[in-house]
Amino acid sequence: MPRKSTMRDNVNVVRSRLPHLSDLSREKIELALLYYESSIDETVEAFKRDGAI
């Protein structure tokens, strides 16, 4: 599991790439990052693909 500060940084990167999802909870973004093994690119693409945008 990534360090807490690394996870926080990754959440911030995902949010910066998808600013219109600012209402999405940090926990949901963290769960997605964990599912995609902390790959920011895969997580962002999943949110786009699954209609979260």
C-alpha positions as CSV (number, residue, x, y, z in Angstrom):
1,M,0.0,0.0,0.0
2,P,1.4,3.4,-0.9
3,R,2.5,5.8,1.8
4,K,-0.2,8.2,3.0
5,S,1.5,11.3,1.5
6,T,2.0,9.5,-1.8
7,M,-1.7,8.6,-1.9
8,R,-2.7,12.2,-1.1
9,D,-0.4,13.4,-3.8
10,N,-1.9,10.9,-6.3
11,V,-5.4,12.0,-5.4
12,N,-4.4,15.6,-6.0
13,V,-3.0,14.7,-9.4
14,V,-6.2,12.9,-10.4
15,R,-8.3,15.9,-9.2
16,S,-6.1,18.3,-11.2
17,R,-6.6,16.2,-14.3
18,L,-10.4,16.0,-13.8
19,P,-11.3,19.3,-12.1
20,H,-15.0,19.0,-12.8
21,L,-15.0,16.0,-10.5
22,S,-14.2,18.1,-7.5
23,D,-17.3,16.8,-5.6
24,L,-15.9,13.2,-5.9
25,S,-14.8,12.1,-2.4
26,R,-11.1,11.6,-1.7
27,E,-12.0,8.1,-0.5
28,K,-13.6,7.1,-3.9
29,I,-10.5,8.4,-5.7
30,E,-8.2,6.5,-3.3
31,L,-10.2,3.3,-3.9
32,A,-9.9,3.7,-7.6
33,L,-6.2,4.3,-7.3
34,L,-5.8,1.2,-5.2
35,Y,-7.8,-0.8,-7.7
36,Y,-5.6,0.4,-10.5
37,E,-2.5,-0.2,-8.3
38,S,-1.8,3.6,-8.0
39,S,-1.6,4.2,-11.7
40,I,-2.8,7.7,-12.1
41,D,-3.2,7.4,-15.9
42,E,-5.3,4.3,-15.6
43,T,-7.4,5.8,-12.9
44,V,-8.1,9.0,-14.9
45,E,-9.0,6.9,-18.0
46,A,-11.3,4.7,-15.9
47,F,-13.2,7.8,-14.7
48,K,-13.5,9.0,-18.3
49,R,-14.5,5.6,-19.7
50,D,-17.1,4.9,-17.0
51,G,-18.8,8.2,-17.6
52,A,-17.7,9.9,-14.4
53,I,-16.9,13.0,-16.5
